[in-house]
Amino acid sequence: MSEQRFIDLETRLAYQDQLLQELNDAVTSQQAKIMQLDEQCKSLIARVRAIADAAPAGDSGDEMPPHY
C-alpha cells in the first residue's frame, strides 16, 4: 500500500471515531431525557390515581345535567 493510502485510511478512521463519539454523546443525552420523562410520567400517573381515589364514589359520569 502506498503512503497516501495509509494517510487516507487513518484520516477516515479519525473522522469515524469522532462521529462515533458524537453519536454516543447524543444517545447518552437522549437516554437521560427518556429516564427523566419516565419518572415524570410515573409521578403524573400516581397523582391522577390519587385524585381519582379521593373523588366521590358516585357514578355521576353518565347523568344528564340538570338543565336537560
DSSP file (Angstrom, degrees, kcal/mol; ACC not computed):
  #  RESIDUE AA STRUCTURE BP1 BP2  ACC     N-H-->O    O-->H-N    N-H-->O    O-->H-N    TCO  KAPPA ALPHA  PHI   PSI    X-CA   Y-CA   Z-CA
    1    1 A M              0   0    0      0, 0.0     2,-0.1     0, 0.0     0, 0.0   0.000 360.0 360.0 360.0 147.4    0.0    0.0    0.0
    2    2 A S     >  -     0   0    0      1,-0.1     4,-1.7     4,-0.0     5,-0.2  -0.398 360.0-115.2 -81.3 161.6    1.1    3.5   -0.7
    3    3 A E  H  > S+     0   0    0      1,-0.2     4,-2.1     2,-0.2     5,-0.1   0.880 115.8  54.9 -62.6 -38.9    1.8    6.0    2.0
    4    4 A Q  H  > S+     0   0    0      1,-0.2     4,-2.6     2,-0.2    -1,-0.2   0.871 104.5  53.9 -64.5 -36.4   -1.1    8.2    0.8
    5    5 A R  H  > S+     0   0    0      2,-0.2     4,-2.4     1,-0.2    -1,-0.2   0.901 108.2  49.4 -66.6 -39.6   -3.5    5.3    1.1
    6    6 A F  H  X S+     0   0    0     -4,-1.7     4,-2.6     2,-0.2    -2,-0.2   0.910 111.0  50.3 -62.5 -42.0   -2.5    4.8    4.7
    7    7 A I  H  X S+     0   0    0     -4,-2.1     4,-2.4     2,-0.2    -2,-0.2   0.922 110.5  49.6 -62.9 -43.4   -2.9    8.5    5.4
    8    8 A D  H  X S+     0   0    0     -4,-2.6     4,-2.5     2,-0.2    -2,-0.2   0.914 112.1  48.0 -61.5 -43.4   -6.4    8.4    3.8
    9    9 A L  H  X S+     0   0    0     -4,-2.4     4,-2.4     1,-0.2    -2,-0.2   0.906 112.0  48.8 -65.3 -41.5   -7.4    5.4    5.9
   10   10 A E  H  X S+     0   0    0     -4,-2.6     4,-2.2     2,-0.2    -1,-0.2   0.881 111.2  50.9 -65.3 -37.5   -6.1    7.0    9.1
   11   11 A T  H  X S+     0   0    0     -4,-2.4     4,-2.3     2,-0.2    -2,-0.2   0.933 111.2  47.3 -64.4 -46.7   -8.0   10.2    8.3
   12   12 A R  H  X S+     0   0    0     -4,-2.5     4,-2.4     1,-0.2    -2,-0.2   0.901 111.7  51.4 -61.6 -40.5  -11.2    8.3    7.7
   13   13 A L  H  X S+     0   0    0     -4,-2.4     4,-2.5     2,-0.2    -1,-0.2   0.894 108.4  51.4 -63.6 -40.3  -10.7    6.4   10.9
   14   14 A A  H  X S+     0   0    0     -4,-2.2     4,-2.2     2,-0.2    -1,-0.2   0.920 111.5  46.8 -63.8 -43.3  -10.2    9.6   12.8
   15   15 A Y  H  X S+     0   0    0     -4,-2.3     4,-2.7     1,-0.2    -2,-0.2   0.892 112.3  50.7 -65.2 -39.0  -13.4   11.1   11.4
   16   16 A Q  H  X S+     0   0    0     -4,-2.4     4,-2.7     2,-0.2    -2,-0.2   0.895 109.2  50.7 -66.4 -39.3  -15.3    7.9   12.2
   17   17 A D  H  X S+     0   0    0     -4,-2.5     4,-2.1     2,-0.2    -2,-0.2   0.916 111.9  47.9 -62.3 -42.5  -14.0    7.9   15.8
   18   18 A Q  H  X S+     0   0    0     -4,-2.2     4,-2.3     2,-0.2    -2,-0.2   0.928 113.2  47.4 -64.1 -44.7  -15.2   11.5   16.2
   19   19 A L  H  X S+     0   0    0     -4,-2.7     4,-2.7     1,-0.2    -2,-0.2   0.897 110.1  52.9 -63.6 -40.6  -18.6   10.7   14.7
   20   20 A L  H  X S+     0   0    0     -4,-2.7     4,-2.4     1,-0.2    -1,-0.2   0.899 109.5  48.8 -61.9 -40.9  -18.9    7.6   16.9
   21   21 A Q  H  X S+     0   0    0     -4,-2.1     4,-2.4     2,-0.2    -1,-0.2   0.905 111.4  49.7 -65.6 -41.2  -18.2    9.7   20.0
   22   22 A E  H  X S+     0   0    0     -4,-2.3     4,-2.2     2,-0.2    -2,-0.2   0.912 112.3  47.6 -63.7 -42.4  -20.7   12.4   18.9
   23   23 A L  H  X S+     0   0    0     -4,-2.7     4,-2.5     2,-0.2    -2,-0.2   0.898 110.8  51.6 -65.2 -39.9  -23.4    9.7   18.3
   24   24 A N  H  X S+     0   0    0     -4,-2.4     4,-2.5     2,-0.2    -2,-0.2   0.907 109.6  50.0 -62.5 -41.9  -22.6    8.1   21.7
   25   25 A D  H  X S+     0   0    0     -4,-2.4     4,-2.4     2,-0.2    -2,-0.2   0.905 111.1  49.4 -62.6 -41.2  -23.0   11.5   23.4
   26   26 A A  H  X S+     0   0    0     -4,-2.2     4,-2.5     2,-0.2    -2,-0.2   0.922 112.3  46.9 -65.1 -43.6  -26.3   12.0   21.6
   27   27 A V  H  X S+     0   0    0     -4,-2.5     4,-2.5     2,-0.2    -2,-0.2   0.901 112.1  50.7 -65.2 -40.9  -27.6    8.6   22.7
   28   28 A T  H  X S+     0   0    0     -4,-2.5     4,-2.0     2,-0.2    -1,-0.2   0.917 111.8  47.5 -62.6 -43.3  -26.5    9.1   26.2
   29   29 A S  H  X S+     0   0    0     -4,-2.4     4,-2.1     1,-0.2    -2,-0.2   0.908 112.4  49.2 -63.8 -42.9  -28.2   12.5   26.4
   30   30 A Q  H  X S+     0   0    0     -4,-2.5     4,-2.6     1,-0.2    -2,-0.2   0.890 109.2  52.4 -65.1 -39.1  -31.4   11.0   24.9
   31   31 A Q  H  X S+     0   0    0     -4,-2.5     4,-2.3     2,-0.2    -1,-0.2   0.901 108.7  50.3 -64.4 -40.4  -31.4    8.1   27.4
   32   32 A A  H  X S+     0   0    0     -4,-2.0     4,-2.1     2,-0.2    -1,-0.2   0.911 111.9  47.9 -63.1 -41.5  -31.1   10.6   30.3
   33   33 A K  H  X S+     0   0    0     -4,-2.1     4,-2.7     2,-0.2    -2,-0.2   0.898 110.3  52.1 -66.3 -40.3  -34.0   12.6   28.9
   34   34 A I  H  X S+     0   0    0     -4,-2.6     4,-2.4     1,-0.2    -2,-0.2   0.915 110.0  48.9 -61.4 -42.8  -36.1    9.4   28.5
   35   35 A M  H  X S+     0   0    0     -4,-2.3     4,-2.0     2,-0.2    -1,-0.2   0.898 111.7  49.4 -64.5 -39.6  -35.4    8.4   32.1
   36   36 A Q  H  X S+     0   0    0     -4,-2.1     4,-2.1     2,-0.2    -2,-0.2   0.926 112.7  46.7 -64.1 -45.2  -36.4   11.9   33.3
   37   37 A L  H  X S+     0   0    0     -4,-2.7     4,-2.5     1,-0.2    -2,-0.2   0.863 109.5  54.9 -65.8 -35.8  -39.6   11.8   31.2
   38   38 A D  H  X S+     0   0    0     -4,-2.4     4,-2.4     2,-0.2    -1,-0.2   0.912 108.5  48.1 -62.8 -43.3  -40.4    8.3   32.5
   39   39 A E  H  X S+     0   0    0     -4,-2.0     4,-2.2     2,-0.2    -2,-0.2   0.903 112.0  49.4 -64.2 -41.1  -40.1    9.5   36.1
   40   40 A Q  H  X S+     0   0    0     -4,-2.1     4,-2.5     2,-0.2    -2,-0.2   0.901 110.4  50.9 -63.9 -40.3  -42.3   12.4   35.4
   41   41 A C  H  X S+     0   0    0     -4,-2.5     4,-2.5     2,-0.2    -2,-0.2   0.921 110.2  48.7 -63.5 -44.2  -44.9   10.1   33.7
   42   42 A K  H  X S+     0   0    0     -4,-2.4     4,-2.2     1,-0.2    -1,-0.2   0.894 111.5  50.7 -62.5 -39.4  -44.9    7.8   36.7
   43   43 A S  H  X S+     0   0    0     -4,-2.2     4,-2.2     2,-0.2    -2,-0.2   0.912 110.8  48.1 -64.6 -43.0  -45.3   10.8   39.0
   44   44 A L  H  X S+     0   0    0     -4,-2.5     4,-2.6     2,-0.2    -2,-0.2   0.895 110.2  51.9 -65.6 -39.7  -48.3   12.1   37.0
   45   45 A I  H  X S+     0   0    0     -4,-2.5     4,-2.4     1,-0.2    -1,-0.2   0.918 110.2  49.1 -61.7 -43.2  -49.9    8.7   36.9
   46   46 A A  H  X S+     0   0    0     -4,-2.2     4,-2.2     1,-0.2    -2,-0.2   0.899 111.5  49.2 -63.6 -40.3  -49.6    8.5   40.7
   47   47 A R  H  X S+     0   0    0     -4,-2.2     4,-2.4     2,-0.2    -2,-0.2   0.912 111.2  48.9 -65.8 -42.5  -51.1   11.9   41.1
   48   48 A V  H  X S+     0   0    0     -4,-2.6     4,-2.6     1,-0.2    -2,-0.2   0.907 111.9  49.3 -64.3 -41.2  -54.0   11.1   38.8
   49   49 A R  H  X S+     0   0    0     -4,-2.4     4,-2.5     2,-0.2    -1,-0.2   0.896 110.4  51.0 -64.4 -39.3  -54.7    7.9   40.7
   50   50 A A  H  X S+     0   0    0     -4,-2.2     4,-1.5     2,-0.2    -2,-0.2   0.905 111.9  46.8 -65.0 -40.9  -54.6    9.8   44.0
   51   51 A I  H  X S+     0   0    0     -4,-2.4     4,-1.0     2,-0.2    -2,-0.2   0.907 112.4  50.1 -66.4 -41.1  -57.1   12.3   42.7
   52   52 A A  H  < S+     0   0    0     -4,-2.6     3,-0.4     1,-0.2    -2,-0.2   0.884 110.4  50.3 -65.1 -38.1  -59.3    9.6   41.3
   53   53 A D  H  < S+     0   0    0     -4,-2.5    -1,-0.2     1,-0.2    -2,-0.2   0.819 110.7  49.7 -69.3 -29.3  -59.2    7.8   44.7
   54   54 A A  H  < S+     0   0    0     -4,-1.5    -1,-0.2    -5,-0.2    -2,-0.2   0.635  91.8  98.4 -83.6 -14.6  -60.1   11.0   46.5
   55   55 A A  S  < S-     0   0    0     -4,-1.0    -3,-0.0    -3,-0.4    -4,-0.0  -0.347  91.2 -86.2 -71.5 153.9  -63.1   11.7   44.2
   56   56 A P        -     0   0    0      0, 0.0    -1,-0.1     0, 0.0    -2,-0.1  -0.263  32.7-128.1 -58.5 148.7  -66.6   10.8   45.4
   57   57 A A        +     0   0    0     -3,-0.1    -2,-0.1     2,-0.1    -3,-0.0   0.447  68.5 120.9 -81.9   0.3  -67.5    7.2   44.5
   58   58 A G        -     0   0    0      1,-0.1     2,-0.9     2,-0.1     3,-0.1  -0.247  67.1-128.9 -65.1 153.0  -70.8    8.2   42.8
   59   59 A D    >   +     0   0    0      1,-0.2     3,-0.6     2,-0.1    -1,-0.1  -0.519  56.2 140.1-100.4  63.6  -71.3    7.2   39.2
   60   60 A S  G >   +     0   0    0     -2,-0.9     3,-0.6     1,-0.2    -1,-0.2   0.356  41.4  95.4 -89.2   6.4  -72.3   10.7   38.0
   61   61 A G  G 3  S+     0   0    0      1,-0.2    -1,-0.2    -3,-0.1    -2,-0.1   0.785  89.9  39.9 -67.9 -27.8  -70.4   10.4   34.8
   62   62 A D  G <  S+     0   0    0     -3,-0.6    -1,-0.2     2,-0.1    -2,-0.1   0.396  89.6 115.0-103.0   2.0  -73.5    9.3   32.8
   63   63 A E    <   -     0   0    0     -3,-0.6    -3,-0.0    -4,-0.1     0, 0.0  -0.415  69.2-116.2 -74.0 148.7  -76.1   11.6   34.4
   64   64 A M        -     0   0    0     -2,-0.1    -1,-0.1     1,-0.1    -2,-0.1  -0.602  36.4-105.7 -77.8 141.7  -77.8   14.2   32.4
   65   65 A P    >   -     0   0    0      0, 0.0     3,-1.7     0, 0.0    -1,-0.1  -0.327  33.2-108.7 -64.0 155.3  -77.1   17.8   33.5
   66   66 A P  T 3  S+     0   0    0      0, 0.0    -2,-0.1     0, 0.0    -3,-0.0   0.684 112.1  67.4 -64.5 -18.3  -80.0   19.4   35.4
   67   67 A H  T 3         0   0    0      1,-0.2    -3,-0.0     0, 0.0     0, 0.0   0.471 360.0 360.0 -83.8   1.6  -80.8   21.8   32.6
   68   68 A Y    <         0   0    0     -3,-1.7    -1,-0.2     0, 0.0    -4,-0.0   0.431 360.0 360.0 -91.3 360.0  -82.0   19.0   30.2
